[in-house]
Amino acid sequence: MKVTGIKTFICHAYRTNWVFIKVMTDAGITGVGEATLEMRELTVEQAIKELERYLVGRDPHDIEAFVHDTYRDAYWRGGPVLMSALAGVEMALWDIKGKDLGVPVYQLLGGRVRASVPCYANGWFAGAKKPEEFAAKAKIAVDAGFSGLKWDPFGKEYMNIGPAQLNEALACVAAVKDAVGDQVHLIIEGHGRFNVPTAVRIGHALKEYNILWFEEPIPPDDKAGLAWVRKKIDIPVSGGERLYSRYEYVDYLRLECADYWQPDVSHAGGIMELRKIAALAESHYIPVCPHNPSGPVANAATLQLAACTPNFYLLETMSNDIPYRKDISNEQVVFKNGEMYIPDTPGLGIEINEDEIVNHPYECRNLRHYQGNLTDIRPAEQKKYFV
C-alpha cells in the first residue's frame, strides 16, 4: 500500500475553524485527521500541503519513520504550525493502519485499560456575564452529568488585575461553588494571561474554593516562571496545551512546572507523540488531561489515547457545539454517567462528510480573550453532539 495524496478541508465552527485532513492510498483506504490551529487555520493548511511531498509514495503503515524523517528534515523544528500539520497527518495514518488491520487504534498501542473516561465540561458558560448567570448554567451542566466545570472568570484582564476586577472574578467562582457545591470539580482557566505576582495573588485567593487546578496562570513561554508560581501557591497547577513535543515536556518535568499535563493531540505531533509524553508523565506519577476543545476528529483521536493510557485522568469536553457538528461527520459520541465511551470500530472510528463541510467555509476569527467577549464561545442555537 502506498500513499497517493492528501486533501485538506476547513470548516467554520463559530469561534474558530476546524482543519481536517484526509490521506488517500492506492488500496482505496483513507484516513482522517485534524490539525485545527485556532486563528492560524490557513497557515497550517499550507504546512500540511508542504508535508504531502514527504508522504506520497510511502507505505502509510510506517508512521514512526514518516514522523521522524519529517521532523528531522524540518530545519526550523517544533512550533505550533509544523507540529499541528504533522499531528493531523499522523493521526490519519493511524486511522489507515487501524482500518487495514481491522482494529481500533488503541489496540495498536497496547490495548485497552478502560472502556470509558470521565469528562469535565468546557463551554458550558456560553453567553454568561454575571455571577448568577454562571451559577445557573453550572447547574445545567452538572445535571447533564459532567464531573467537572472549567471556565475563565477573568474577563479581559491581562498581566495585572485590579481589586474590583479580582473581586468580580472571585464572586463568579463563589457563585458557581454555591450553586454546585462539592458535586463536581471546579477548574479555573487562566489562558496564560497573568504575570507571576498576579498569578500568585490569584492562586492564594482561589484556595478557599478547593479547585482541582489553576490552568496556565502565566504565559507558556516561561517554564521556570510557571514552576515558581506553582511552588508559591497551595493549589494545583496545570498546563502544557501550548507545548509542541516531548522535548519541551522534558523541561516541564525537570523544572516541576505542573501537577497536571495537558498536551493537545492536534498540536503536539499526534497520537504517538502524546503517548510518549504521557509515558514520561507516568514515570513520575503525573496525570495527563489532554487539551480537547476542537472538532470531532480530534475528539476521536483523544478517545483512543484515553483507552490505552493508564495515567489519562480527565477528558476535556465541550458541553455543546455548533448545530451542524452532527452533519459534518458520522461522529457517534456516547456520554452517560459523566463518562464518554470509547468506540471499538477500526481506526479512529469516524469519517468526515466532505459535501457538508463545503457548506460551512472558512471565516476569519481573532482571539477573544482580551476583547471583553470571552464567553461568546458558542452560537445561540448550540446543541449537544452526544447521546
C-alpha positions in Angstrom: 0.0 0.0 0.0 1.2 3.5 -0.9 0.0 7.0 -0.1 -1.3 8.8 -3.2 -2.2 12.2 -1.8 -3.5 14.5 1.0 -6.7 16.6 1.0 -7.5 19.4 3.4 -10.9 20.7 4.5 -11.6 23.8 6.6 -14.9 24.1 8.3 -16.2 27.2 10.1 -17.1 26.4 13.7 -18.2 29.8 15.1 -15.3 30.6 17.5 -12.7 29.0 15.2 -12.4 26.9 12.1 -11.7 23.2 12.1 -9.0 21.9 9.8 -9.5 18.3 8.7 -7.2 16.1 6.7 -7.8 13.1 4.5 -4.9 10.8 3.4 -5.5 8.7 0.4 -3.9 5.4 -0.6 -3.7 3.2 -3.8 -5.6 0.5 -1.9 -8.7 2.7 -1.5 -8.3 3.0 2.2 -8.4 6.6 3.5 -7.6 8.1 6.9 -8.8 11.2 8.6 -7.0 13.6 10.9 -7.5 17.0 12.5 -5.0 19.9 12.7 -7.2 22.7 13.9 -4.9 25.6 14.9 -7.1 28.4 16.2 -6.7 31.7 14.3 -4.0 30.2 12.0 -6.0 27.7 10.1 -4.9 28.9 6.6 -1.3 28.7 7.7 -1.5 25.2 9.0 -3.3 24.1 5.8 -0.4 25.3 3.8 2.0 23.4 6.1 0.0 20.2 5.5 0.4 20.7 1.8 4.2 21.0 2.3 4.2 17.6 4.1 2.5 15.9 1.2 5.7 15.6 -0.8 7.3 13.7 2.1 4.5 11.2 2.3 3.3 10.4 -1.3 4.7 7.1 -2.4 5.4 5.8 1.1 3.8 3.0 3.0 1.2 4.5 5.4 2.0 1.9 7.9 5.5 3.3 8.5 4.2 6.0 10.8 7.3 6.3 13.1 9.6 6.6 10.1 7.5 9.3 8.5 7.2 11.4 11.7 10.9 11.0 12.4 12.1 11.9 8.9 9.7 14.9 8.6 10.7 16.3 12.0 14.4 15.7 11.2 14.2 17.5 7.8 12.3 20.5 9.3 15.3 22.7 9.9 13.1 25.1 11.8 11.9 22.4 14.2 8.9 22.5 16.6 6.3 25.2 17.0 2.5 25.1 16.5 2.4 25.2 12.7 4.7 22.3 11.9 3.6 20.1 14.8 -0.1 20.7 14.2 0.3 19.8 10.5 2.3 16.8 11.4 -0.2 15.8 14.1 -3.1 15.8 11.6 -1.3 13.7 9.0 0.0 11.3 11.7 -3.5 10.6 13.1 -4.8 10.0 9.6 -2.0 7.4 9.2 -3.1 5.7 12.4 -6.6 5.7 11.1 -5.5 3.9 7.9 -3.5 1.4 9.9 -6.4 0.5 12.1 -8.8 0.2 9.2 -6.3 -2.0 7.3 -5.8 -4.3 10.3 -9.4 -4.2 11.3 -8.8 -2.9 14.9 -9.3 0.4 16.7 -6.1 2.5 17.1 -5.9 1.8 20.9 -5.3 -1.9 20.1 -2.2 -0.9 18.2 -0.9 1.0 21.2 -1.1 -1.8 23.8 -4.8 -2.4 24.2 -7.5 -1.0 26.4 -7.1 -0.1 30.0 -10.6 1.5 30.2 -13.8 1.4 28.2 -14.9 5.0 29.1 -13.3 8.1 30.5 -14.7 10.8 32.9 -15.3 14.2 31.4 -15.3 17.7 32.6 -17.1 20.4 30.7 -15.8 23.5 28.9 -18.1 25.9 27.0 -21.0 25.3 29.5 -20.9 29.0 30.4 -21.6 30.3 26.8 -23.2 33.8 27.0 -22.9 34.2 30.8 -21.8 37.6 32.0 -22.8 37.9 35.7 -22.1 35.5 38.6 -25.7 34.5 38.8 -25.8 33.6 35.1 -22.7 31.4 35.5 -24.3 29.7 38.5 -27.5 29.0 36.6 -25.6 27.5 33.7 -23.4 25.5 36.1 -26.4 23.7 37.4 -27.5 22.8 33.9 -24.0 21.3 33.2 -24.0 19.3 36.4 -27.5 18.0 35.7 -26.1 16.8 32.3 -23.7 14.6 34.2 -20.3 16.3 33.8 -17.7 15.5 36.6 -16.1 19.0 36.4 -16.6 22.5 35.2 -13.8 24.7 33.7 -14.0 28.4 32.9 -12.1 31.6 32.8 -13.7 34.2 35.1 -11.1 37.0 34.5 -12.8 38.9 31.7 -10.3 40.8 29.5 -7.6 41.3 32.2 -4.0 40.9 31.0 -0.9 40.6 33.2 -2.3 42.6 36.1 -5.7 42.7 37.7 -7.3 45.5 39.8 -9.1 44.9 43.1 -12.5 45.4 41.7 -11.9 43.0 38.7 -10.4 40.4 41.0 -13.4 40.6 43.4 -15.7 40.3 40.4 -13.8 37.1 39.3 -13.9 35.6 42.7 -17.6 36.4 43.0 -18.2 34.4 39.9 -16.2 31.4 41.4 -18.1 31.7 44.6 -21.5 31.8 42.8 -20.7 28.6 40.9 -19.3 26.9 44.1 -22.5 27.8 45.9 -24.6 26.5 43.1 -23.0 23.1 42.6 -21.3 22.6 46.0 -19.0 19.5 46.0 -20.8 17.6 43.3 -18.1 18.3 40.7 -14.6 19.5 40.4 -14.1 23.2 39.7 -11.3 24.2 37.3 -10.1 27.8 36.8 -8.6 28.7 33.5 -6.0 31.4 33.2 -5.3 31.3 29.5 -1.7 32.3 30.2 -2.8 35.9 30.9 -1.1 36.9 34.1 2.4 37.9 35.3 4.0 36.0 38.1 3.0 38.2 41.2 -0.6 38.5 39.9 -0.9 34.7 39.3 0.4 34.1 42.8 -2.1 36.6 44.3 -5.0 34.9 42.4 -3.7 31.5 43.4 -3.8 32.4 47.1 -7.4 33.8 46.7 -8.6 30.7 45.0 -7.5 28.3 47.7 -10.8 28.6 49.7 -12.8 27.2 46.7 -11.0 23.8 46.7 -10.4 24.0 42.9 -9.0 21.0 41.1 -6.4 23.1 39.2 -5.4 26.6 38.1 -4.7 26.3 34.4 -2.0 28.2 32.6 -1.7 31.0 35.2 1.2 32.7 33.3 2.1 32.7 29.6 3.6 29.4 28.4 6.9 30.9 27.3 8.4 30.9 30.8 8.5 27.4 32.2 10.7 28.4 35.2 8.2 31.2 36.0 5.3 28.6 36.0 7.3 26.4 38.3 7.9 29.4 40.6 4.1 30.2 40.7 3.4 26.5 41.5 5.8 26.5 44.4 4.3 29.7 45.9 0.6 28.7 45.9 -1.3 26.0 47.7 -3.5 24.8 44.8 -2.5 22.5 41.9 -1.4 24.0 38.6 -1.9 22.6 35.1 -0.5 23.5 31.7 1.0 22.2 28.5 -1.5 22.8 25.8 1.0 25.1 24.1 3.9 22.8 24.3 4.5 21.1 21.0 6.6 17.9 21.6 8.0 15.6 24.2 11.3 17.5 24.0 9.5 20.6 25.5 7.9 18.4 28.2 11.3 17.3 29.4 11.8 20.8 30.8 8.3 20.6 32.3 9.5 17.6 34.2 12.9 18.9 35.2 11.5 22.2 36.5 8.4 20.6 38.1 6.1 23.0 36.3 2.7 21.5 36.7 0.6 18.9 38.7 -1.4 18.0 35.6 -0.1 17.9 32.0 -2.4 18.9 29.1 -0.9 18.1 25.7 -3.2 18.5 22.7 -3.3 15.7 20.1 -3.8 18.2 17.3 -0.8 20.4 18.2 1.8 18.2 19.8 2.7 15.9 16.9 -0.1 13.4 17.0 -1.2 10.2 18.7 2.2 8.6 19.3 3.8 11.9 20.5 1.0 12.2 23.1 1.5 8.6 24.1 5.3 9.3 24.6 4.5 12.5 26.6 2.1 10.5 28.8 4.7 7.8 29.4 7.1 10.5 30.5 4.5 11.8 32.9 3.5 8.3 34.1 7.1 7.6 35.2 6.7 10.4 37.7 3.0 9.7 38.7 1.7 12.8 36.9 -1.8 12.6 35.4 -2.4 13.7 31.9 -5.7 15.6 31.0 -5.3 16.4 27.3 -6.5 19.7 25.9 -9.5 18.9 23.8 -11.7 21.8 22.7 -11.6 21.2 19.0 -13.6 19.2 16.5 -14.9 15.6 16.1 -11.8 14.0 14.7 -9.5 15.4 17.4 -12.0 14.2 20.0 -12.0 10.7 18.4 -8.2 10.6 18.4 -8.1 11.7 22.1 -10.6 9.0 23.0 -8.2 6.4 21.5 -5.5 7.7 23.8 -7.8 7.7 26.8 -8.4 4.0 26.1 -4.8 2.9 26.3 -3.1 5.4 28.6 -3.0 4.4 32.3 -2.4 7.9 33.6 -5.1 9.6 31.5 -7.3 11.2 34.1 -10.0 13.5 32.7 -11.2 14.3 29.2 -11.9 17.9 28.3 -15.3 18.0 26.6 -17.2 20.8 25.1 -20.7 20.7 26.6 -22.4 22.0 23.4 -21.3 22.8 19.9 -22.5 24.3 16.6 -25.7 22.7 15.5 -24.2 21.2 12.3 -21.4 19.3 14.0 -23.6 16.2 13.7 -23.8 16.8 9.9 -20.1 17.2 9.1 -19.1 13.7 10.3 -20.6 10.4 11.4 -19.5 11.0 14.9 -21.4 8.9 17.5 -20.4 10.1 20.9 -21.9 8.2 23.8 -21.9 10.1 27.1 -23.5 8.7 30.3 -22.9 8.8 34.0 -20.3 11.5 33.5 -18.2 9.4 31.1 -17.6 9.3 27.4 -17.4 5.8 25.9 -14.6 4.8 23.6 -15.7 3.2 20.3 -14.2 -0.2 19.2 -14.6 0.4 15.4 -11.5 0.1 13.3 -9.1 3.1 13.1 -10.3 6.3 14.8 -13.9 5.3 14.3 -15.0 8.4 12.4 -15.4 9.7 8.9 -15.9 13.3 7.7 -18.7 14.4 5.3 -16.9 16.4 2.6 -20.1 17.5 0.9 -21.5 19.1 4.2 -18.2 20.7 5.1 -18.2 22.9 2.0 -21.4 24.4 3.2 -19.5 26.0 6.1 -16.5 27.7 4.5 -13.7 29.4 6.4 -14.4 32.6 8.2 -11.7 34.7 9.8 -11.8 34.7 13.6 -9.5 36.5 16.1 -8.7 35.7 19.7 -11.5 36.8 22.1 -9.6 36.6 25.4 -8.8 40.3 25.8 -11.7 41.8 23.9 -14.4 41.6 26.5 -16.4 38.8 24.8 -14.7 35.8 26.3 -17.9 33.9 26.9 -19.0 34.3 23.3 -17.9 30.8 22.6 -21.0 29.2 21.1 -23.9 30.4 18.9 -27.4 30.8 20.4 -28.5 27.7 18.5 -25.8 25.5 20.1 -26.7 21.8 20.6 -25.4 18.7 22.3 -23.4 16.5 20.0 -23.5 13.4 22.1 -26.2 10.8 23.1 
